[in-house]
Amino acid sequence: MNEVKKPERPIIFYYMVTLALLVAFNHLFMPYFESKQVKEVDYSTFIQQTEEKNVDKVSIKENQIVFTEKEDGDTYKTGRVNDPDLTKRLYESGAEFSGEIVEEMSPFMSILLSWVLPLLIFFAIGQYMSRKMMERMGGGRDSMMFGLGGSKAKVYIKSAQGVKFSDVAGEEEAKENLSEIVSYLHDPDKYKAIGASMPKGLLLVGPPGTGKTLLAKAVAGEADVPFFSMSGSEFVEMFVGMGASKVRDLFKQAKEKAPCIVFIDEIDAIGKKRDGQIGGNDEREQTLNQLLTEMDGFEGNSGVIILAATNRPDSLDPALTRPGRFDRRVPVELPDLKGREEILRVHAKKIKVAEDVDYNKVARMASGASGAELANIVNEAALRAVRDDRNVASQSDLEESIEVVIAGYQKKNAILSDKEKWTVAYHEVGHALVAALQTHSAPVQKITIIPRTSGALGYTMQVEEEGNHYLMSKEELENKIATFTGGRAAEALIFDTITTGASNDIEQATKLARAMITRYGMSEEFGMVALETVTNRYLGGDTSLACSIETQTAIDHQVMALVKKQYDKAYSLLEESRDKLEQIAKRLYEQETITGEEFMELLDLDKAEDAEAAEEKAEGDEENKFGALSTESFAEKLARQQENEGIQENIRE
């Protein structure tokens, strides 16, 4: 978009420049002028010059002697001493001497010329520039003193190269609401004919990266009216009252150019609830009060529509969100499957993509991604294609980019020991196997044990076949907890020990179990009672318990019991399918990455064959804990490695 009006520098900037020039003048130029004045020397130099007959004129004063040299014509002065032969010495040197007093520049005149006069000159220049700036900005001297009270809003007009609604995908409801605003501004008579009036304010709310600011830019691209854009933090100033002055100036400019749109990004910076506590932020509250007055005061605000964006709507003052001010709340949520596919197609137009790319599959793999993350995924795919010396991005580039955004880049230099690699392989296969052996679980898309820069040594990717999952049953949540515990269960089953690799799994399982009991009402003891509240749900969702200490203790016991129950279920499932666990882990160890199709082929879920294999396994001689993985068992490999390293450890056969 073409910027029509740029924010002006505050007038105090020009005063600071004036002061800097003044200091530079006194330090750089005044010494030069002073060098042309009288220089001070000692009396012995004066005597030497007279003896050498190099003195032209001498003026004897009451307390000093001023003389001029014949060669360079410079004037010097020295202190007067009791010298009876002074007159005779001067007469013999041929110098002209007298008792006339040579006039010097007085200290007052020196200060006047070196400081006062330049200061007056530069002050006059600053006043002239400030007067011209105020005339251009259209504000009064009282409202923009030193430029602190002036609005820094940027003004945009419609541009052919600007963002349009066609450039925004995945947010059809939000575009519909904003399109109505643009239509009203284009043809207000159509609405006035029926008596309808547009909302004065629209509040865009949603998680970060969903496109709130992009939608505002699209409004600017679609509208033929001035569009003022300003961030909430730009209203905050050091001096109390300056933020309110900026609000007044912003709306003054907007009313002069009405009909127009004013966009305030991150409005929670000035729109937080007023708590009335002593020592509160007076500057922010005055700014908020002025904003409320401008939106719905005695003076009409016809033709000015305000858009605001925030990801903390719960923290806004109720007076700001009541009808008559921000009448309409426009949610800008994370896109669904169809929305993600459309967003990918929009961003893929900016790069060269292969014709056989399946955007639907990529969108399903990127479940839960925001618009900004999807844009990053497409850009990472293009960068990956360039690194591989290819001129188009392929399906594999997009799929790998999803993993880069989720888990980070592959760690090329991370070398796991043989034991660690086997542990990670069994851990990840444990997750995948528990998920596959349960109903109501998302299919496994990929399993890898390649370390990532996020710190993950491996991960299992599950992708919902039907896109977004808005409702989850109690059974589905329990299965999800069991899947989280599958990695630790596999470690305990195969190695008869546990590692630190399940830390994130434990955190996720505990968080989900606690939510089931405290927020979802899935506890038989507590029933449909809200024991926990969620704040800032768009910024991670901070939670706080709202119950007694005794109830909190009971919640902890139920959470531990629920996680343990699902862990036991996962352990039992893996124990029944141990042969499959070892077979798939062996393949994963060798290939480091297996796809969902390979996983299902290896799994071959035939219950009769699994039961028969389990029975034969129980009757036969027990293999070592790690299973016969190749011509050389893992136990033998590990024993040889530990022997080479000098580690004495007994390995169970």
Phi, psi and omega per residue, in radians:
M1 nan 2.564 -3.126
N2 -1.463 2.189 -3.136
E3 -1.481 2.183 -3.096
V4 -1.583 -0.674 -3.057
K5 -2.300 2.140 3.123
K6 -1.659 2.602 3.113
P7 -1.129 2.308 -3.113
E8 -1.416 2.642 3.052
R9 -1.256 2.478 3.096
P10 -1.133 2.669 -3.079
I11 -1.145 -0.498 3.130
I12 -1.073 -0.422 3.077
F13 -1.071 -0.744 -3.117
Y14 -1.233 -0.575 3.066
Y15 -1.179 -0.638 3.100
M16 -1.161 -0.676 3.081
V17 -1.113 -0.686 3.117
T18 -1.084 -0.774 3.135
L19 -1.102 -0.713 3.126
A20 -1.102 -0.708 3.103
L21 -1.145 -0.643 3.126
L22 -1.119 -0.789 3.120
V23 -1.112 -0.730 3.125
A24 -1.106 -0.659 3.127
F25 -1.083 -0.786 -3.092
N26 -1.227 -0.556 -3.094
H27 -1.532 -0.447 -3.071
L28 -1.756 -0.696 -3.013
F29 -1.724 -0.612 -3.113
M30 -1.095 -0.701 3.077
P31 -1.038 -0.530 3.127
Y32 -1.162 -0.747 3.120
F33 -1.213 -0.634 3.141
E34 -1.185 -0.471 -3.139
S35 -1.158 -0.399 3.109
K36 -1.418 -0.095 -3.129
Q37 -1.590 -2.917 -3.049
V38 -1.225 2.310 3.085
K39 -1.756 2.545 -3.088
E40 -1.739 2.298 3.083
V41 -2.288 3.000 3.121
D42 -1.495 2.928 -3.043
Y43 -1.192 -0.541 3.141
S44 -1.139 -0.618 3.075
T45 -1.118 -0.699 3.109
F46 -1.071 -0.771 3.131
I47 -1.106 -0.734 -3.123
Q48 -1.093 -0.725 -3.136
Q49 -1.160 -0.641 3.122
T50 -1.205 -0.672 3.127
E51 -1.167 -0.586 3.113
E52 -1.453 0.001 3.124
K53 1.001 0.705 3.130
N54 -1.835 0.254 -3.109
V55 -1.827 2.255 -3.111
D56 -1.628 -1.018 -3.122
K57 -2.284 2.540 -3.138
V58 -2.321 2.311 3.071
S59 -2.110 2.052 -3.093
I60 -1.665 2.018 3.121
K61 -1.787 -3.117 -3.068
E62 -1.152 -0.697 -3.077
N63 -2.204 0.114 3.127
Q64 -2.736 2.877 3.126
I65 -2.132 2.237 3.124
V66 -1.987 2.240 -3.099
F67 -2.421 2.739 -3.123
T68 -2.102 2.338 3.137
E69 -1.398 2.689 3.125
K70 -1.374 -0.645 -3.003
E71 -1.234 -1.078 -3.043
D72 -1.735 -0.137 3.108
G73 1.282 0.162 3.122
D74 -1.274 2.655 -3.141
T75 -1.839 2.344 -3.119
Y76 -2.247 2.827 3.058
K77 -2.428 2.668 3.119
T78 -2.582 2.796 3.135
G79 -1.244 2.573 -3.125
R80 -1.536 2.326 3.111
V81 -2.124 2.930 3.134
N82 -1.329 1.683 -3.071
D83 -2.224 1.697 -3.104
P84 -1.121 -0.478 -3.079
D85 -1.590 0.213 -3.061
L86 -1.097 -0.816 -3.089
T87 -1.110 -0.751 3.128
K88 -1.092 -0.734 -3.116
R89 -1.144 -0.667 3.133
L90 -1.218 -0.661 3.140
Y91 -1.121 -0.738 -3.127
E92 -1.210 -0.478 -3.134
S93 -1.361 -0.232 3.131
G94 1.429 0.200 -3.113
A95 -1.426 2.649 3.023
E96 -1.495 2.169 -3.103
F97 -2.394 2.639 3.137
S98 -2.775 3.020 3.099
G99 -1.652 0.282 -3.133
E100 -1.213 2.433 -3.127
I101 -1.564 2.193 3.109
V102 -1.430 2.259 -3.089
E103 -1.278 2.336 3.072
E104 -2.014 2.795 3.084
M105 -1.247 2.226 -3.117
S106 -1.233 2.708 3.088
P107 -0.998 -0.631 -3.137
F108 -1.106 -0.794 3.134
M109 -1.165 -0.610 3.111
S110 -1.088 -0.803 3.113
I111 -1.132 -0.698 -3.110
L112 -1.084 -0.760 -3.088
L113 -1.385 -0.571 -3.047
S114 -1.516 -0.482 -3.071
W115 -2.137 -0.914 -2.989
V116 -1.174 -0.846 -3.091
L117 -1.101 -0.836 3.079
P118 -1.068 -0.648 -3.140
L119 -1.102 -0.740 3.116
L120 -1.121 -0.676 -3.140
I121 -1.128 -0.851 -3.114
F122 -1.199 -0.583 3.098
F123 -1.128 -0.693 3.105
A124 -1.132 -0.686 3.086
I125 -1.110 -0.760 3.122
G126 -1.084 -0.710 3.113
Q127 -1.121 -0.690 3.128
Y128 -1.134 -0.776 -3.139
M129 -1.161 -0.706 3.139
S130 -1.133 -0.658 3.126
R131 -1.135 -0.704 3.111
K132 -1.164 -0.669 3.135
M133 -1.153 -0.729 3.125
M134 -1.123 -0.618 3.100
E135 -1.159 -0.664 3.126
R136 -1.239 -0.671 -3.095
M137 -1.431 -0.242 3.060
G138 1.304 0.342 -3.117
G139 -1.979 2.843 3.132
G140 -1.505 2.863 3.138
R141 -1.142 -0.575 -3.098
D142 -1.272 -0.517 -3.080
S143 -1.571 -0.228 -3.095
M144 -2.324 0.798 -3.141
M145 -1.110 2.143 -3.119
F146 1.051 0.313 3.094
G147 1.349 0.072 -3.090
L148 -1.359 -0.477 -3.097
G149 -1.659 0.052 -3.095
G150 -1.494 2.519 3.117
S151 -1.266 2.460 3.109
K152 -1.870 0.417 -3.096
A153 -1.143 2.471 3.060
K154 -1.653 2.425 -3.090
V155 -1.953 2.250 3.138
Y156 -2.100 2.704 3.017
I157 -2.178 3.002 3.137
K158 -1.083 2.411 -3.107
S159 -2.456 2.483 3.138
A160 -1.173 -0.449 3.138
Q161 -1.634 0.039 -3.077
G162 -1.374 3.053 3.116
V163 -1.326 2.332 3.114
K164 -2.037 2.995 3.082
F165 -1.094 -0.487 3.105
S166 -1.182 -0.341 3.110
D167 -1.520 -0.069 -3.127
V168 -1.958 2.120 -3.123
A169 -2.155 2.778 3.048
G170 1.483 -0.038 -3.125
E171 -2.309 1.107 -3.043
E172 -1.179 -0.682 -3.130
E173 -1.134 -0.737 3.126
A174 -1.132 -0.722 3.120
K175 -1.125 -0.600 3.124
E176 -1.129 -0.761 3.109
N177 -1.095 -0.783 -3.096
L178 -1.287 -0.529 3.078
S179 -1.106 -0.586 3.102
E180 -1.133 -0.643 3.101
I181 -1.152 -0.776 3.127
V182 -1.097 -0.711 3.116
S183 -1.094 -0.698 3.127
Y184 -1.123 -0.713 -3.134
L185 -1.200 -0.553 3.114
H186 -1.298 -0.713 -3.066
D187 -2.426 1.333 -3.097
P188 -1.214 -0.408 -3.105
D189 -1.121 -0.550 3.136
K190 -1.081 -0.607 3.135
Y191 -1.463 -0.628 -3.127
K192 -1.207 -0.433 -3.129
A193 -1.100 -0.542 3.125
I194 -1.719 -0.072 3.126
G195 1.589 0.188 -3.124
A196 -1.494 2.608 3.086
S197 -2.305 2.494 -3.121
M198 -1.307 2.634 3.043
P199 -1.045 2.537 3.131
K200 -1.303 -0.530 -3.099
G201 -2.451 2.487 3.056
L202 -2.151 2.258 -3.091
L203 -1.881 2.024 3.083
L204 -1.571 2.056 -3.107
V205 -2.161 2.546 3.117
G206 2.865 3.005 3.136
P207 -1.132 2.838 3.077
P208 -1.109 2.490 3.054
G209 1.496 0.117 -3.104
T210 -1.563 -0.144 3.023
G211 1.856 0.487 3.131
K212 -1.148 -0.863 3.127
T213 -1.174 -0.611 3.110
L214 -1.108 -0.683 3.096
L215 -1.120 -0.685 3.098
A216 -1.108 -0.694 3.089
K217 -1.152 -0.594 3.102
A218 -1.151 -0.629 3.061
V219 -1.075 -0.736 3.117
A220 -1.114 -0.610 3.133
G221 -1.278 -0.507 -3.107
E222 -1.532 -0.519 -3.019
A223 -1.464 2.609 3.057
D224 -1.738 0.368 -3.089
V225 -2.043 2.778 3.075
P226 -1.023 2.513 -3.083
F227 -2.233 1.945 -3.136
F228 -1.648 2.228 -3.140
S229 -2.126 2.264 -3.119
M230 -2.678 2.518 3.095
S231 -1.557 2.593 -3.134
G232 -1.072 -0.576 -3.132
S233 -1.214 -0.346 -3.133
E234 -1.275 -0.257 3.081
F235 -1.382 -0.349 -3.041
V236 -1.387 2.206 3.119
E237 -2.233 2.950 -3.132
M238 -1.253 -0.611 -3.069
F239 -1.677 2.421 3.125
V240 -1.158 2.306 3.123
G241 1.753 -0.301 -3.124
M242 -1.235 -0.653 3.102
G243 -1.106 -0.734 3.093
A244 -1.107 -0.637 3.099
S245 -1.130 -0.639 3.095
K246 -1.148 -0.692 3.111
V247 -1.081 -0.784 3.131
R248 -1.059 -0.756 -3.114
D249 -1.178 -0.668 3.119
L250 -1.074 -0.818 -3.111
F251 -1.285 -0.457 3.064
K252 -1.140 -0.779 3.085
Q253 -1.127 -0.697 -3.102
A254 -1.148 -0.726 -3.137
K255 -1.153 -0.577 3.124
E256 -1.192 -0.476 -3.094
K257 -1.932 0.266 3.129
A258 -1.088 2.546 0.035
P259 -1.329 2.501 -3.106
C260 -2.747 3.042 3.138
I261 -2.152 2.347 3.064
V262 -1.986 2.165 3.132
F263 -1.974 2.155 3.099
I264 -2.005 1.911 3.139
D265 -1.470 2.523 -3.133
E266 0.904 1.005 -3.085
I267 -1.183 -0.287 3.131
D268 -1.138 -0.243 3.090
A269 -1.127 -0.507 3.130
I270 -2.118 -0.138 -3.037
G271 -1.844 0.348 -3.137
K272 -1.184 2.785 -3.126
K273 -1.059 2.437 3.083
R274 -1.506 1.968 -3.080
D275 -1.547 -0.311 3.111
G276 1.293 0.214 -3.138
Q277 -1.315 2.655 3.109
I278 -1.186 2.355 -3.123
G279 1.465 0.276 3.105
G280 -1.200 3.128 -3.113
N281 -1.460 1.639 -3.102
D282 -1.128 -0.653 -3.125
E283 -1.090 -0.812 -3.130
R284 -1.152 -0.704 -3.118
E285 -1.190 -0.661 3.081
Q286 -1.148 -0.667 3.095
T287 -1.110 -0.754 3.108
L288 -1.109 -0.768 3.129
N289 -1.039 -0.720 3.130
Q290 -1.164 -0.660 3.108
L291 -1.127 -0.715 3.108
L292 -1.106 -0.713 3.141
T293 -1.140 -0.732 -3.125
E294 -1.173 -0.578 -3.112
M295 -1.325 -0.563 -3.059
D296 -2.656 1.127 3.128
G297 -1.882 -2.856 3.124
F298 -1.174 -0.596 -3.140
E299 -1.427 2.425 3.122
G300 -1.185 2.652 -3.124
N301 -2.147 0.678 -3.015
S302 -1.129 2.325 3.051
G303 1.555 -0.080 3.130
V304 -1.906 2.004 3.114
I305 -1.918 2.316 -3.041
I306 -1.882 2.217 2.976
L307 -1.870 2.422 3.104
A308 -2.422 2.592 -3.137
A309 -2.213 2.478 3.100
T310 -2.795 2.667 2.966
N311 -1.964 0.288 3.074
R312 -2.334 1.103 -3.101
P313 -1.146 -0.463 -3.125
D314 -1.178 -0.375 -3.089
S315 -1.571 -0.074 -3.095
L316 -1.313 2.620 3.132
D317 -1.174 2.386 3.140
P318 -1.022 -0.550 3.128
A319 -1.168 -0.376 -3.129
L320 -1.451 -0.499 -3.052
T321 -1.785 0.064 -3.129
R322 -1.275 2.806 3.062
P323 -1.039 2.450 -3.076
G324 1.813 -0.328 3.067
R325 -2.029 -1.610 3.020
F326 -1.609 1.487 -3.026
D327 -1.185 -0.517 -2.987
R328 -2.246 2.294 3.072
R329 -1.831 2.157 -3.102
V330 -1.888 1.853 3.124
P331 -1.298 2.330 3.075
V332 -2.085 1.457 -3.015
E333 -1.515 3.083 3.041
L334 -1.129 2.425 -3.067
P335 -1.215 2.627 3.052
D336 -1.459 -2.979 -3.072
L337 -1.043 -0.822 3.135
K338 -1.114 -0.718 3.126
G339 -1.114 -0.716 3.126
R340 -1.117 -0.691 3.118
E341 -1.116 -0.733 3.121
E342 -1.149 -0.694 3.118
I343 -1.113 -0.731 3.115
L344 -1.075 -0.702 3.141
R345 -1.168 -0.658 3.134
V346 -1.115 -0.811 -3.113
H347 -1.306 -0.465 3.127
A348 -1.216 -0.333 3.086
K349 -1.160 -0.363 -3.102
K350 -1.448 -0.230 -3.139
I351 -2.206 3.008 3.068
K352 -1.592 2.097 -3.070
V353 -2.141 2.537 3.092
A354 -1.114 2.629 -3.066
E355 -1.247 -0.403 -3.064
D356 -1.625 0.297 -3.132
V357 -1.229 2.288 3.109
D358 -1.684 1.659 -3.099
Y359 -1.175 -0.509 3.123
N360 -1.136 -0.723 3.117
K361 -1.158 -0.737 3.116
V362 -1.111 -0.694 3.134
A363 -1.140 -0.658 3.103
R364 -1.180 -0.636 3.119
M365 -1.210 -0.492 -3.105
A366 -1.668 0.661 -3.124
S367 -1.056 2.310 3.132
G368 1.513 0.009 -3.127
A369 -1.396 2.524 3.083
S370 -1.510 3.015 3.117
G371 -1.057 -0.698 3.124
A372 -1.137 -0.671 3.118
E373 -1.189 -0.657 3.100
L374 -1.147 -0.686 3.061
A375 -1.088 -0.675 3.110
N376 -1.172 -0.636 3.117
I377 -1.096 -0.800 3.131
V378 -1.101 -0.722 3.139
N379 -1.165 -0.682 3.096
E380 -1.115 -0.621 3.098
A381 -1.108 -0.728 3.107
A382 -1.126 -0.728 3.118
L383 -1.121 -0.665 3.124
R384 -1.142 -0.683 3.104
A385 -1.113 -0.680 3.117
V386 -1.157 -0.716 3.118
R387 -1.064 -0.540 -3.137
D388 -1.633 0.222 3.106
D389 1.036 0.749 3.055
R390 -2.059 2.615 -3.077
N391 -1.720 0.007 3.063
V392 -2.390 2.638 3.085
A393 -1.588 2.361 -3.071
S394 -1.824 -3.135 3.102
Q395 -1.088 -0.721 -3.135
S396 -1.133 -0.577 3.097
D397 -1.114 -0.766 3.140
L398 -1.163 -0.708 3.141
E399 -1.171 -0.718 3.102
E400 -1.165 -0.588 3.130
S401 -1.135 -0.595 3.076
I402 -1.058 -0.755 3.122
E403 -1.163 -0.603 3.110
V404 -1.122 -0.772 -3.136
V405 -1.185 -0.661 -3.083
I406 -1.371 -0.881 -2.990
A407 -2.026 -0.093 -3.141
G408 1.657 3.124 -3.124
Y409 -1.311 2.775 3.055
Q410 -1.202 2.414 3.113
K411 -1.559 1.777 -3.057
K412 -1.173 -0.581 -3.026
N413 -1.668 0.015 -3.138
A414 -1.403 1.969 -3.116
I415 -1.952 1.961 3.113
L416 -1.486 2.558 3.028
S417 -1.205 2.877 -3.106
D418 -1.035 -0.711 -3.135
K419 -1.176 -0.741 3.128
E420 -1.124 -0.673 -3.132
K421 -1.138 -0.710 3.086
W422 -1.158 -0.681 -3.135
T423 -1.097 -0.786 3.136
V424 -1.139 -0.677 3.141
A425 -1.077 -0.849 3.122
Y426 -1.129 -0.652 -3.137
H427 -1.068 -0.864 -3.092
E428 -1.227 -0.663 3.084
V429 -1.150 -0.562 3.070
G430 -1.054 -0.769 3.069
H431 -1.023 -0.891 -3.041
A432 -1.139 -0.698 -3.089
L433 -1.205 -0.726 3.108
V434 -1.112 -0.704 3.118
A435 -1.124 -0.693 -3.096
A436 -1.287 -0.532 -3.104
L437 -1.414 -0.093 3.133
Q438 -1.883 2.722 3.000
T439 -1.532 2.901 3.122
H440 1.052 0.557 3.096
S441 -2.075 2.543 3.127
A442 -1.188 2.446 3.133
P443 -1.105 2.627 3.113
V444 -1.373 2.265 -3.134
Q445 -1.725 -0.633 -3.057
K446 -2.846 2.531 3.041
I447 -2.262 2.299 -3.128
T448 -2.515 2.613 3.061
I449 -2.108 0.426 3.068
I450 -1.467 2.149 -3.122
P451 -1.092 2.601 -3.135
R452 -2.109 2.829 -3.101
T453 -1.212 -0.288 3.097
S454 -1.273 -0.178 -3.116
G455 1.877 -0.195 3.137
A456 -1.292 2.299 3.082
L457 -1.487 -0.179 3.117
G458 3.067 2.938 3.113
Y459 -2.808 2.792 3.086
T460 -2.035 2.158 -3.114
M461 -1.755 2.193 3.056
Q462 -1.984 2.450 -3.093
V463 -2.259 2.210 3.085
E464 -1.199 2.356 -3.140
E465 -1.293 -0.496 -3.053
E466 -1.795 0.336 3.111
G467 1.399 -2.447 -3.075
N468 -1.146 2.524 3.120
H469 -2.012 1.811 -3.040
Y470 -1.512 -0.564 3.130
L471 -2.127 2.447 3.104
M472 -2.246 2.331 3.130
S473 -1.416 2.966 3.129
K474 -1.089 -0.690 3.140
E475 -1.128 -0.712 3.124
E476 -1.108 -0.713 3.120
L477 -1.160 -0.691 3.109
E478 -1.135 -0.718 3.094
N479 -1.105 -0.604 3.118
K480 -1.153 -0.717 3.089
I481 -1.109 -0.732 3.113
A482 -1.071 -0.682 3.104
T483 -1.118 -0.700 3.086
F484 -1.043 -0.645 -3.091
T485 -1.497 -0.084 -3.088
G486 -1.089 -0.607 3.139
G487 -1.139 -0.813 3.109
R488 -1.135 -0.661 3.129
A489 -1.111 -0.684 3.118
A490 -1.142 -0.705 3.098
E491 -1.062 -0.828 -3.117
A492 -1.129 -0.645 -3.105
L493 -1.235 -0.767 -3.025
I494 -1.494 -0.800 -3.022
F495 -1.739 -0.138 -3.096
D496 0.999 0.563 3.079
T497 -2.743 3.035 -3.132
I498 -2.303 2.757 -3.101
T499 -2.210 -3.124 3.139
T500 -1.464 -0.004 -3.058
G501 -1.192 -0.225 -3.082
A502 -1.694 0.283 -3.044
S503 -1.096 -0.786 -3.139
N504 -1.219 -0.615 3.083
D505 -1.081 -0.732 -3.141
I506 -1.116 -0.730 3.135
E507 -1.103 -0.783 -3.133
Q508 -1.164 -0.746 -3.139
A509 -1.117 -0.733 3.140
T510 -1.161 -0.721 3.137
K511 -1.098 -0.742 -3.139
L512 -1.200 -0.720 3.124
A513 -1.125 -0.708 3.122
R514 -1.145 -0.689 3.116
A515 -1.123 -0.654 3.105
M516 -1.049 -0.624 -3.064
I517 -1.514 -0.728 -2.992
T518 -1.615 -0.437 -3.037
R519 -2.110 -0.549 -3.064
Y520 -1.659 -0.049 3.116
G521 1.105 0.619 -3.103
M522 -1.817 0.462 3.089
S523 -1.915 2.272 3.130
E524 -1.157 -0.550 -3.109
E525 -1.317 -0.778 -3.073
F526 -1.615 -0.512 3.129
G527 1.160 -2.520 -3.060
M528 -1.520 1.144 3.116
V529 -2.188 2.221 3.120
A530 -1.403 1.971 -3.120
L531 -1.826 -0.085 -3.076
E532 -2.522 2.437 3.104
T533 -1.963 2.631 -3.112
V534 -2.034 2.281 3.063
T535 -2.119 2.699 -3.138
N536 0.927 0.920 -3.071
R537 -1.138 -0.356 3.093
Y538 -1.467 -0.165 -3.111
L539 -2.130 0.792 3.086
G540 1.766 -0.413 3.081
G541 1.293 1.296 3.047
D542 -1.198 2.426 -3.101
T543 -2.058 2.661 3.077
S544 -2.552 2.339 -3.126
L545 -1.305 2.479 3.116
A546 -2.190 1.138 -3.106
C547 -2.707 3.066 -3.093
S548 -1.349 2.961 3.128
I549 -1.113 -0.690 -3.139
E550 -1.102 -0.729 3.130
T551 -1.146 -0.674 3.105
Q552 -1.066 -0.680 3.098
T553 -1.109 -0.743 3.120
A554 -1.126 -0.652 3.105
I555 -1.091 -0.770 3.135
D556 -1.033 -0.745 -3.140
H557 -1.120 -0.718 -3.129
Q558 -1.205 -0.649 3.097
V559 -1.086 -0.815 3.140
M560 -1.098 -0.705 -3.141
A561 -1.153 -0.705 -3.129
L562 -1.152 -0.787 3.135
V563 -1.141 -0.706 3.136
K564 -1.132 -0.683 3.128
K565 -1.086 -0.762 3.131
Q566 -1.244 -0.548 3.059
Y567 -1.140 -0.763 3.111
D568 -1.096 -0.653 3.105
K569 -1.139 -0.756 3.123
A570 -1.108 -0.710 3.135
Y571 -1.102 -0.712 -3.131
S572 -1.165 -0.746 3.112
L573 -1.073 -0.736 -3.141
L574 -1.225 -0.613 3.130
E575 -1.147 -0.667 3.127
E576 -1.236 -0.450 -3.111
S577 -2.056 0.723 -3.056
R578 -1.146 -0.611 -3.137
D579 -1.123 -0.688 3.075
K580 -1.166 -0.648 3.108
L581 -1.051 -0.780 -3.124
E582 -1.235 -0.668 -3.131
Q583 -1.129 -0.810 -3.114
I584 -1.236 -0.647 3.113
A585 -1.111 -0.632 3.096
K586 -1.100 -0.794 3.119
R587 -1.098 -0.731 3.134
L588 -1.138 -0.657 3.111
Y589 -1.090 -0.679 -3.087
E590 -1.336 -0.727 -3.043
Q591 -1.667 -0.344 -3.110
E592 1.244 -0.412 3.095
T593 -2.540 2.327 3.043
I594 -2.314 2.559 -3.119
T595 -1.502 3.002 3.116
G596 -1.125 -0.627 3.121
E597 -1.137 -0.769 3.099
E598 -1.099 -0.662 3.140
F599 -1.099 -0.773 -3.121
M600 -1.202 -0.591 3.080
E601 -1.139 -0.720 3.118
L602 -1.226 -0.567 -3.083
L603 -1.209 -0.838 3.074
D604 0.820 1.178 -3.006
L605 -1.232 1.469 3.001
D606 -1.984 1.891 -3.012
K607 -1.080 -0.633 -3.113
A608 -1.154 -0.777 3.130
E609 -1.153 -0.657 3.119
D610 -1.131 -0.720 -3.135
A611 -1.151 -0.725 3.127
E612 -1.136 -0.730 3.135
A613 -1.125 -0.680 3.130
A614 -1.129 -0.652 -3.138
E615 -1.196 -0.769 3.109
E616 -1.092 -0.633 -3.126
K617 -1.163 -0.676 -3.129
A618 -1.190 -0.588 -3.114
E619 -1.400 -0.550 -3.077
G620 -1.320 3.049 3.058
D621 -1.175 2.366 -3.096
E622 -1.238 2.247 3.075
E623 -1.284 2.984 3.070
N624 -1.164 2.878 -3.026
K625 -1.013 -0.460 -3.062
F626 -1.715 -0.118 3.093
G627 1.364 2.757 3.089
A628 -1.373 1.761 -2.991
L629 -1.648 -0.374 3.137
S630 -2.846 -2.918 3.090
T631 -1.056 -0.459 3.081
E632 -2.035 2.080 -3.065
S633 -1.137 2.765 3.129
F634 -1.115 -0.608 3.129
A635 -1.071 -0.691 3.118
E636 -1.179 -0.711 3.091
K637 -1.055 -0.804 -3.107
L638 -1.145 -0.689 -3.141
A639 -1.116 -0.743 3.134
R640 -1.127 -0.697 3.133
Q641 -1.134 -0.779 -3.134
Q642 -1.177 -0.577 3.102
E643 -1.164 -0.714 3.109
N644 -1.117 -0.623 -3.119
E645 -1.439 -0.072 3.122
G646 1.380 0.373 -3.121
I647 -1.751 2.161 3.122
Q648 -1.646 1.937 -3.126
E649 -2.559 2.398 3.109
N650 -1.474 2.236 3.120
I651 -1.906 2.174 -3.116
R652 -1.239 2.285 3.094
E653 -1.659 nan nan
